[in-house]
Amino acid sequence: MRKILVIGAGKSASYLIKYLLEKSESENLIVIVGDVNFSHAKKLTHNHDNAQAIQLDIHDKSSRQNAIKNCDIVVSMLPARFHIEAAKDCISFGKHMVTASYVSEGMQKLNKAAAQKGLVFMNEIGVDPGIDHMSAMQVIDRIRDKGGKIILFESFTGGLVAPESDNNLWHYKFTWNPRNVVVAGQGGAAKFLQEGTYKYIPYNRLFRRTEFLDVEGYGRFEAYANRDSLKYQSAYGLNNAKTLYRGTMRRVGFSRAWNIFVQLGMTDDEYSIDDSENMSYRDFVNAFLPYSPTDSVELKFRHALKIDQDDIVWDKLLELDLFSNKKMVGLKKATPAQILQKILMDSWTLAEDDKDMIVMYHKFGYELNGEKHQIDSTMVTLGEDQTYTAMAKTVGLPVAIATLAILNEKITTPGVQIPITKEVYDPILKELEAYDITFKETEVPYLGYNQLNL
C-alpha cells in the first residue's frame, strides 16, 4: 500500500481527504492524517479502512520525521510558515511534497536540492493561488498556440457567502481566515500595470479604487487590487502585456464601508491597546475619536467620517453592534486589528446551515491577425455545508488530484514549482470539471482596461 501523509486537518482538508479515501481502493492507498489535535484528524478519516489518524505536532522533530520517513508523499495543509521544516525532511528522506501555499523564500531555496533528487515540490495548487494559475495559463497558452499575443490580463477571486445565505447588509461572511481579511492590503502599495504604465495604490486609498464585474446569474461584484499584481508576470510569460491586474472580489458596497475602518485605524496590527480586555466595543470605537464633553460616540463617529445618518454605510456599522456598551473586547494587550476581528466574528461567522461561494473572473485581451479580441472567463462554486465548503472544495481537490498525479508519475518535472505547465493544468482542470468546477468563457468586444473608479 502506498502511503500519503496529510499534515493538518483544518477546514480546507475535508475534500482533500474525502477524495483520497474514495480513490484509496483503486489506487492502493493508505491516507495518514496528522494533526496536533488528534480528534480533528480522527474526524476527517470517518473510520475508513484505508485511513489512519495520528497526533502530529509539526514542531516535534522526532514524530514529524518519523511520519515523513514512513510515507511516499507529503501533503502539508498547515499555514505557510510551518511548511519549511517538513520540506527539509522531505529532501532528507527523498519524498515528494504538495502544498496550497505561496512559494516562500525558504521553499524556493530548496529548489536545487529537490531537483537533484528528482523530487516534485508542488506549491500554489489550491484555489487562489492554484485554480487561478491553471485556468489562466490554459487560456493564455491556447491563445499563443493560435499565434495570438496577450496584451491584457486581469484576474479576480473572492471567497464569499452563497446567495441563499447572504442575509446581512455587508453581503459578506468569513469563509476563510478572518485575520487575513482584516489586514488585507497592508504592507505596501498595490502595484499593477495599466496600458503600459506602472500604477500604485497606497493602502489608505485601496478600498476606494474598485473595479465592477458582472457574473451571469450572480449579479454585480466589485474588486480591489492585490498588493502585487506583477508577481506572476514573468512566470505567465506576460512581460509584453500592456495591462496586468489582479484583485479580490467582494459584493458592491463592501469596500466603501470597509474603508471606514481603514481611515479610523482599526485595521492596524502594529501596536497594542492598553487595558483592552476591559473595553466595551463602544470604548474601543471611542478610543479613535476626539474628546467631546457633550457629543455621543455615534455623533462624533459620523462627524469624523462625514457619514450621513441615512447613509447605508451607517446602517452597516450599526448592524455590527460597534457601539454596544454590553459587549466586551475581553482580549489582553490586543491590537486594533485583533479587536476588530473579534467584533466582526460576532456578525460574520457562518451559521451552521450557511453555505459559502467561490467566484473567479479572468479577462484576456489579445491581438490576432491585426485585430484585438477579448475573452471573459468566470467560475462559481457553491459549498454543500460547513464541512464540505466551496473553499475546502476548490483548495482541497486540486491538491488531492496533483498529489495522486505525482504519486502515479504523471507529473514528473522535479523541483519547487507552481501549476503553470500543461503537464499539470490540463489533467487537473479536466478532472475538476467532474466536480462542477468549470469555467464559462465568453467572447466580448475588446474594451481595454476598465478605468478604476476614484
C-alpha positions in Angstrom: 0.0 0.0 0.0 1.2 3.5 -0.9 1.1 6.0 2.0 0.1 9.6 1.7 0.7 11.8 4.7 -1.6 14.7 5.1 -0.3 17.2 7.8 -3.1 19.4 9.1 -6.8 18.6 9.5 -8.2 22.1 9.3 -11.3 23.2 7.3 -9.5 23.1 3.9 -8.6 19.4 4.3 -12.1 17.9 4.2 -12.5 17.5 0.4 -8.8 16.6 0.0 -9.1 13.6 2.4 -12.5 12.6 1.1 -11.1 12.4 -2.5 -8.1 10.4 -1.5 -10.1 7.9 0.5 -12.6 7.5 -2.4 -9.6 6.6 -4.5 -7.8 4.5 -1.9 -9.1 1.1 -3.0 -8.4 1.5 -6.7 -5.2 3.3 -6.2 -3.9 1.1 -3.4 -3.6 4.0 -0.9 -3.3 4.5 2.9 -4.1 8.0 3.9 -2.5 9.1 7.1 -4.0 12.3 8.6 -1.8 14.0 11.2 -2.8 17.0 13.3 -1.7 18.5 16.6 -5.3 17.8 17.7 -5.9 14.1 17.3 -9.7 14.4 17.4 -9.6 16.7 14.3 -7.6 14.2 12.4 -9.8 11.3 13.5 -13.0 13.1 12.5 -11.9 13.6 8.9 -10.9 9.9 8.4 -14.5 8.8 9.0 -13.1 5.5 10.4 -12.3 4.4 6.8 -10.4 1.2 6.5 -7.7 2.8 4.5 -7.2 5.8 6.8 -5.1 6.4 9.8 -5.3 9.3 12.2 -2.2 10.3 14.2 -1.3 13.1 16.5 1.4 15.1 14.9 3.0 18.3 16.1 5.0 19.9 13.3 7.4 21.3 15.9 8.1 17.8 17.3 11.1 16.8 15.2 11.1 13.2 16.1 7.4 12.4 15.4 7.5 14.7 12.3 10.5 12.9 10.8 9.2 9.5 11.7 5.9 10.2 9.9 7.5 11.7 6.8 10.1 8.9 6.6 7.4 6.2 6.5 5.2 7.7 3.8 5.5 8.1 0.0 4.4 11.7 -0.4 3.7 14.6 2.0 0.8 17.0 1.7 1.1 20.0 4.1 -2.2 21.8 4.8 -0.6 23.8 7.5 -0.2 27.6 7.4 2.6 28.5 5.1 5.2 29.4 7.8 5.1 25.8 9.0 5.9 24.1 5.7 9.7 24.6 5.6 10.7 22.1 8.3 8.6 19.4 6.7 10.0 20.3 3.3 13.6 19.9 4.6 12.7 16.5 5.9 11.2 15.6 2.5 14.6 16.4 1.0 16.4 14.3 3.6 14.2 11.3 3.1 13.5 11.6 -0.6 9.8 12.4 -0.5 7.6 14.5 -2.9 5.7 17.3 -1.3 2.5 19.3 -2.1 1.1 22.5 -0.6 -1.5 25.0 -1.4 0.6 27.9 -0.2 2.5 30.6 -1.9 6.2 29.7 -2.6 8.1 31.2 0.3 11.7 32.4 0.0 12.8 29.4 2.2 10.9 26.9 0.0 12.4 28.4 -3.2 15.9 27.8 -1.7 15.2 24.1 -1.7 14.6 24.0 -5.5 18.1 22.8 -6.4 18.2 20.1 -3.8 14.7 18.9 -4.7 15.6 18.8 -8.4 18.8 17.0 -7.9 16.9 14.2 -6.0 14.1 14.1 -8.7 11.5 15.3 -6.2 8.4 17.3 -7.1 7.6 20.1 -4.7 4.3 21.4 -6.0 3.1 24.6 -4.4 0.2 27.1 -5.0 -2.1 24.3 -6.1 -5.2 25.4 -4.2 -7.8 27.9 -5.5 -6.0 31.3 -5.3 -3.3 30.6 -5.8 -3.9 27.4 -7.8 -7.0 27.2 -9.9 -6.4 30.8 -10.9 -3.0 29.8 -12.3 -4.2 26.8 -14.1 -7.3 28.3 -15.7 -5.4 31.4 -16.7 -2.5 29.5 -18.3 -4.8 27.2 -20.2 -6.4 30.1 -22.0 -3.1 32.0 -22.4 -1.3 29.0 -23.9 -4.3 28.4 -26.2 -4.2 32.0 -27.5 -0.5 31.7 -28.0 -0.8 28.4 -29.9 -3.1 30.2 -32.4 -0.5 32.9 -32.9 -2.1 35.5 -30.6 -0.3 38.0 -28.4 -1.6 38.7 -24.9 -1.9 42.5 -24.3 -4.2 42.4 -21.3 -4.7 40.1 -18.3 -6.9 40.7 -15.3 -7.8 38.1 -12.7 -10.1 38.3 -9.7 -11.1 35.8 -6.9 -13.5 36.1 -4.0 -14.4 33.8 -1.1 -17.9 34.9 -0.3 -21.2 33.8 1.2 -23.6 32.0 -1.1 -26.7 33.9 -2.2 -29.1 31.8 -0.1 -27.0 32.6 3.0 -26.5 36.3 2.2 -28.5 37.9 5.0 -26.5 40.9 6.2 -26.1 44.4 4.9 -22.4 43.8 4.1 -23.2 40.8 1.9 -20.2 39.1 3.5 -19.2 36.4 6.0 -15.9 34.9 6.9 -15.3 31.8 4.7 -11.5 31.6 5.4 -9.0 33.0 7.9 -10.7 36.2 9.4 -7.3 37.7 10.2 -6.3 37.7 6.6 -9.5 39.7 5.8 -8.9 42.3 8.4 -5.2 43.0 7.4 -5.7 42.6 3.7 -3.8 45.1 1.6 -1.3 46.2 4.2 2.4 46.1 3.9 2.9 48.3 0.9 1.1 49.9 -2.0 -0.8 47.8 -4.6 1.1 47.7 -7.8 -0.2 46.9 -11.3 0.3 47.7 -14.9 -2.2 49.8 -16.9 -1.8 50.4 -20.6 2.0 50.2 -20.3 2.3 52.4 -17.2 3.1 51.2 -13.7 0.3 52.2 -11.2 0.3 52.3 -7.4 -2.5 52.5 -4.9 -1.4 53.1 -1.3 -3.3 51.3 1.5 -5.3 54.4 2.6 -6.8 54.6 -0.9 -7.0 50.9 -1.7 -10.7 50.4 -0.9 -11.9 53.5 -2.8 -10.4 52.3 -6.1 -12.5 49.4 -7.2 -13.5 47.8 -10.5 -17.0 46.5 -11.2 -17.6 42.9 -12.5 -20.8 41.2 -13.6 -21.2 37.5 -13.3 -24.1 35.9 -15.2 -26.7 34.6 -12.7 -24.9 36.1 -9.7 -25.1 39.8 -10.3 -22.5 42.6 -9.8 -19.3 42.4 -7.8 -16.5 44.9 -7.1 -12.8 44.2 -6.8 -9.9 45.9 -5.1 -6.3 45.5 -6.2 -4.0 42.8 -4.8 -0.7 44.1 -3.3 1.5 43.0 -6.2 -0.3 42.2 -9.5 3.1 41.8 -11.3 4.2 38.9 -9.2 3.5 36.3 -11.9 4.3 38.5 -14.9 7.4 36.5 -15.8 6.0 33.1 -14.8 3.0 33.6 -17.0 5.1 34.9 -19.8 3.3 38.3 -19.8 6.4 40.6 -20.0 5.0 42.3 -23.1 1.4 42.7 -21.8 0.3 46.3 -21.5 -2.2 45.7 -18.7 -1.8 43.3 -15.8 -4.1 43.5 -12.8 -5.1 41.0 -10.1 -7.7 41.7 -7.4 -10.0 40.4 -4.7 -13.8 40.3 -5.2 -16.5 41.5 -2.8 -20.1 42.5 -3.3 -20.7 46.1 -4.3 -20.6 48.5 -1.4 -18.4 46.4 0.8 -15.2 48.4 0.1 -16.7 51.8 0.8 -17.9 50.7 4.2 -14.6 48.8 5.0 -12.7 51.9 4.2 -14.2 53.5 7.3 -12.2 51.1 9.5 -9.1 51.8 7.5 -9.4 55.6 7.9 -10.0 55.3 11.6 -7.0 53.0 12.1 -9.0 50.0 13.3 -7.2 47.6 11.0 -3.7 48.5 12.4 -1.8 45.5 13.7 1.4 47.2 14.7 0.6 48.2 18.3 -1.5 47.0 21.3 -4.2 48.9 23.1 -3.8 49.3 26.9 -6.5 47.7 29.1 -8.2 46.3 26.0 -9.6 43.3 28.0 -11.8 45.7 30.0 -13.0 47.7 27.0 -16.5 47.5 25.6 -17.0 47.7 21.9 -18.1 51.3 22.4 -15.0 52.1 24.3 -12.9 50.7 21.5 -14.5 52.9 18.9 -14.4 55.9 21.1 -10.6 55.4 21.6 -10.1 56.5 17.9 -12.4 59.6 18.2 -11.7 63.1 19.6 -12.9 64.0 23.1 -16.2 65.9 23.5 -18.0 66.7 26.7 -21.4 66.7 25.0 -21.4 64.7 21.8 -22.2 61.0 21.8 -19.8 58.4 20.3 -22.2 57.9 17.4 -22.3 61.6 16.6 -18.5 62.0 16.9 -18.1 59.0 14.6 -20.4 60.3 11.9 -18.8 63.8 12.0 -15.3 62.4 11.9 -16.0 60.2 8.9 -18.6 62.5 7.3 -21.3 59.8 7.3 -25.0 60.9 7.0 -27.5 59.3 9.3 -29.4 57.9 6.3 -26.3 56.5 4.6 -26.4 52.7 4.1 -22.8 52.7 5.4 -24.2 53.8 8.8 -26.7 51.0 8.8 -23.9 48.6 8.1 -21.9 49.8 11.1 -24.9 49.7 13.4 -25.5 46.1 12.3 -22.1 45.1 13.7 -23.0 46.4 17.3 -20.0 48.6 17.1 -21.4 51.0 19.7 -22.5 48.3 22.3 -21.8 49.1 25.9 -22.5 45.5 26.9 -20.3 43.5 24.5 -16.7 43.3 25.8 -13.4 43.0 23.9 -12.0 40.6 26.5 -8.6 40.4 24.8 -5.5 41.4 26.7 -3.0 43.7 25.0 -4.8 43.3 21.7 -4.0 45.2 18.6 -6.8 47.2 16.9 -6.9 44.6 14.1 -7.4 41.8 16.6 -10.2 43.7 18.3 -11.9 44.5 15.0 -11.6 40.8 14.1 -13.4 39.8 17.3 -16.2 42.3 16.7 -16.7 41.1 13.1 -16.7 37.5 14.0 -19.8 38.1 16.1 -21.7 39.0 12.9 -19.8 37.4 10.1 -19.2 33.8 11.3 -21.0 31.3 9.1 -24.1 29.8 10.8 -24.5 26.0 10.9 -26.7 26.0 7.8 -24.9 28.7 5.9 -23.1 27.9 2.6 -20.2 29.7 1.0 -19.2 30.5 -2.6 -16.0 31.0 -4.6 -16.1 33.3 -7.6 -13.3 33.7 -10.1 -13.2 36.1 -13.1 -10.4 36.3 -15.7 -10.2 38.8 -18.6 -7.8 38.1 -21.5 -7.1 40.7 -24.2 -5.1 39.7 -27.2 -4.1 40.6 -30.7 -4.5 38.1 -33.5 -4.1 38.8 -37.2 -4.0 42.5 -36.6 -7.3 42.5 -34.6 -7.9 42.9 -30.9 -10.1 40.3 -29.1 -11.2 39.7 -25.5 -12.3 36.6 -23.6 -14.0 36.8 -20.2 -13.9 33.6 -18.2 -15.9 33.0 -15.0 -16.2 30.3 -12.4 -18.7 30.0 -9.5 -18.6 27.1 -7.0 -21.1 26.7 -4.1 -20.4 24.9 -0.8 -22.5 22.0 0.4 -22.3 22.5 4.2 -20.0 23.6 6.9 -17.6 20.7 6.4 -17.6 20.4 2.6 -17.4 24.1 1.8 -16.7 25.7 -1.5 -13.4 26.9 -0.1 -12.4 23.4 1.0 -13.5 22.0 -2.3 -11.6 24.5 -4.5 -8.5 24.3 -2.3 -8.5 20.5 -1.5 -9.5 18.9 -4.8 -6.6 20.4 -6.8 -4.2 19.5 -4.1 -5.5 15.9 -4.0 -5.6 15.4 -7.7 -2.0 16.8 -8.0 -0.8 14.5 -5.2 -2.2 11.4 -6.9 -0.8 12.5 -10.3 2.7 12.9 -8.7 2.4 9.6 -7.0 1.5 7.9 -10.3 4.3 9.7 -12.1 2.0 11.7 -14.4 3.6 14.9 -13.1 7.4 14.3 -13.1 9.2 17.6 -13.6 11.3 17.9 -10.4 11.9 21.0 -8.2 9.9 23.7 -6.5 7.2 24.8 -8.8 3.7 26.2 -9.3 1.0 24.7 -11.6 1.5 26.7 -14.8 2.5 23.9 -17.3 0.3 21.8 -19.5 1.6 18.7 -17.8 0.0 19.9 -14.6 -3.0 22.0 -15.5 -4.6 20.1 -18.4 -5.4 16.8 -16.4 -6.3 18.6 -13.2 -8.7 21.1 -14.8 -10.3 18.3 -16.8 -10.9 16.2 -13.6 -12.2 19.3 -11.7 -15.0 19.5 -14.3 -16.4 16.3 -12.9 -16.8 18.1 -9.6 -18.6 21.1 -11.2 -15.6 23.4 -11.0 -15.9 24.7 -14.5 -15.2 28.0 -16.4 -17.6 29.7 -18.7 -15.8 31.6 -21.5 -17.4 34.4 -23.4 -16.0 36.3 -26.4 -16.7 40.0 -25.9 -15.6 43.2 -27.8 -12.2 44.3 -26.7 -12.6 47.2 -24.3 -9.1 47.5 -22.9 -8.6 48.3 -19.3 -11.6 49.3 -17.3 -10.6 52.5 -15.5 -10.7 52.1 -11.8 -13.2 54.3 -10.0 -11.7 57.1 -8.0 
